Amino acid sequence: MPAAMNQQPPEILATSAPSDATTVADLMSPPIGVFTGAMSVTDTVEQLRDLTRAALITYCYVTDADGRLDGVVVMRDLLLATPDAKLSDLMLRDPFSLGEQMRLEEALKAALARHYPVYPVCDRDGVLKGLVRGDELFAEQAIEISAQAGKMVGVEKEERLATPLPTSLRLRHPWLQINLLTAFVAAGVVGLFEHTLSQLVILAVFLPVMAGQSGNTGCQALAVTLRGMTLGELTPEVVRSVVAKEGMLGFFNGLFVGATAGLGMTAYAIMQGAANPVWMGLVVMAAMIISCVVAGLSGALIPLALKKAGADPATASSIFLTTASDVVSMGVFLSLATLLLI
């Protein structure tokens, strides 16, 4: 009776995924349930009886003499076939497989729409090197998604609740310094309009409102874009429509929020006895619309640009987004006030 190939102790398949896994090879277990295409159903089932006593086998993998993956046999097809049928006649040819050196984020995107319980792993020559269980693969995806919120504010995914204080300080502090430098840019924009603020001090009350609303709009667009990247939904074909959608969302959100903020500015200006309260409200509304549109576009475009440049979009996007939304919202608001109110 032909012997099954490359059988490994079953406990290897139960090994938990390493927390620092970066490639498919880091999660891979040695292959089990590997046979030749010439084996009959009877011989295969006989060997599976011995293997399944101690191991969970989901598929039978058919390889050639050089170990290249030729096909996969589903257990249902194996059990319903005639005893003398050959595996080569039952197997699904050209099966989906993951690359041994494929990065986990790319493997997750490739496997997302398939949801197989086990994925074969092959090298560049198509030789079957191991197996990755779907639950381990998608457990890594859950870790990556959970880390995004922290990475957006400079908290690396390596940091946990029990991380020592010096390590946490080393991981977080550099990003705060970078954020401080970008905050100086926004402060410089406000400084350019010192003359306007000295004549219309009332405008200073609404500067945080402008920055906060545009920043939130950008963060919404950024969160959806990063989620799409992680799940593999943001393909080149949909990039243009996604950017256009975020721009339109920014416009309508800016219009509705701007109308409310404009009424608030008008009422506040009247209570303070300021001149041209209606114009002040219109300035707030117009600035809110423009800044929200720019923030929405930035939230979608910045992570795309960073990814294309080879940077980590989740880690660096929020810093650039904050700078862009602050500079645009305050710059537009004070520019319109200078042109229309002075």
C-alpha positions, 0 to 999 in steps of 0.5 A: 500500500502506498504510504502517505507523504510528509505526514507530521505529528498532529499536535503541530497543527494545534500550535498557536500563532506567534504574536509577531507573525509577519508572513504566512510561513510564520503561521504555517504547519507541516502538511498532513493528509498528502497523497499521490494522484494514483492512490485509490479511494480505498487506500486513501480512506484506509490511511485516513483512518489511522491519521484522523485518530489523532489529527483533524484532517479537512482536505486531502492534498494531491501532489506529484513526484516533486511535491508540487500541489496538483489538486485538493480532494474534498472529503464529501467527494472522497466518501461518495466515490467508488472504491477503485476511483483514483484521487487524480479523477476526484481532485479539484485542479489548480487549487487556491494556495497561499505563498510561503513568503506572502505577507499576512496582510496580503494573505488575508486579502487573498483569503477574505472571500474564500473562508476555507477552514485550511489553506495550502501553502506553496513555494514559488515552484508550487511545492506544497510546504505546509498548511495554515488554518483559517482560524489562525489566519483570521485571528491575525486579522483581528489583531491587526484591526484592533491595533489600528485605532492605537496606531492612528495616535502613535500606539504600536500594536506591540504595546499591551496593558502590561508593557513596562513604562519605559517601553511605552514611553519609547514607543509613544513619545516620538510620535508626540514630538512629530505631532507637536511639529505639525501643530506648529504649522497650524499655529503659524497659519493662525499667526498670519492672521493676527491682524484679523483676530485683533480686530475681530476677537470674536472669531477666536471663539470659533477656531476650535469649532472649525478645527474639531468639525473638519478633523472629525470629518477627516477621521471618519473618512480615514477610518473607512479607508483604512478598514477597506485597505485591511479587508482588501476592499479598496482595489484600484477600480474603486479608488476614484469612486471612494474619493468622490464619495468622501468628497461629497460626504464632506460637502453635505456634512459641512453644509448641514453642520455649517448651517447650524454653526453659522446660526450659532455664530450669528446669535453669538455675534448679536449677543456680543453686539458685533457688527455684521453678525449675518456675514459672520454666520455666512463666513462660518458656514462657507468655511465649514463646507470648504474645510469638511470637503478638504478633510474628507478628501484628505482622509481618503487620499492620505492613506492611499498616498502613504501606502504608495510611498511605502509607509504604514498608512495606519501609523502616519495618516492621522498626523498628516490628516490633523495638520491638513484639517487644522491648516485648511479649516483655520486658514479658510475661516480667517481668509474669508473673514479677512476678505468679507468682514474687514 
